[in-house]
Amino acid sequence: MDRKGRRNVILSIGLMLMSFSVFAQQDVQYSQYIFNAIYINPAYAGYRDRVNLNATYRNQWTGINGAPKSFSFAVDALMPNERVGLSLIVGSDQLGAQKNLSAYANYAYRFPINEDETSKLAFGLGAGFMQSGIDGNMLEASDAGDEYVPTGMVKKIIPDIRAGVFYSAEKMYLGASVNNLIGKLILDKAKLDYNFPTPEPHYYLTGGVLIPLIEYEIDFKPFFLIKDDIAGPTVLDLNAFFLFKQKVWIGAGYRTGVKLYNKPALVGSPKNKNAIMGMAELFINERLRLGYSYDHATGGLTGYSGATHEISISWNFMNEKERRVNFCYF
């Protein structure tokens, strides 16, 4: 077997072990969350003040057997009272032996906190389910007859809840949210006699500002995301974008593991989980947006994994108010 073949075998085995471990990444990590934060925060529902459709496909570590592949579709809208936002998200993702299907409905209520209603505070709640499956045929037990490895494909439907808060002003935003609130409790009570991926709560903190550099020509937008799941490494995204003539977003980012507090279950250094990202979004017209991001691992997978590609497409139905105020910045 040549060197490339050995690398693929090693990575394929590693990915299957990751999908079988409680410390694996469980929530899908989208780089383009900035273009539609509904994927990480239910309080974002209705933020764009119009009906918005978004589809995102992510192919991670291309060329590696069992590498993560994810697809999500979301629709969100603001109700006529301009206080209630609703959204629906469906998705599928696969990592090695693990396959998931999910669907969530989100509700958000927005409070204006100044007289001209340019600043708002939204609270959101989401409910839905995940059908999580693990294919035992793709896993190799360390001992023959190991009952902890399931036989064939095993699936479980896990109901779940998520919650969030989102503050927005004309030139900045800040949001906090948590996903997978009850899934772990439900599986723990089931007392399964074989190992099964358990959804851990994931916590998100994100924020950004918009800085006009040349009026109607160039704007600058730095933003961040902190993601934590208590057991696994804390992930920090630092990003910066330029908006040219309200038509094209171009930017880059850096993703790294950070240690904010001691985690006894975490083995190794989180700094090995690094990546650099390049992203762009193009406004085709007032309704249609296309986005693309490219991630390149710089940590332990450097030289082994291929690049990560992510494509998104959004279509919105603009109302009369939106037609008068150009495009939404966030």
Buried (B, 14 or more C-beta within 10 A) or exposed (E): EEEEEEBBEEBBBBBBBBBBBBBBBBBBBBBBBBBBBBBBBBBBBBBBBBBBBBBBBBBBBEBBEBBBBBBBBBBBBBEEEBBBBBBBBBBBBBBBBBBBBBBBBBBBBBEEEEEEEEBBBBBBBBBBBBBBBBBBEBBEEEEEEEEBBBEEEBBBEBEBBBBBBBBBBEBBBBBBBBBBBBBBBBBEEEEEEEBBBBBBBBBBBBBBEBEEEEEEEBBBBBBBBBBBBEBBBBBBBBBBBBBEEBEEBBBBBBBBBEEEEEBEEBEEEBEBBBBBBBBBBEBEEEBEBEBBBBBBBBBBBEEBBBBBBBBBBBBBEBEEEBEEEEBEBB
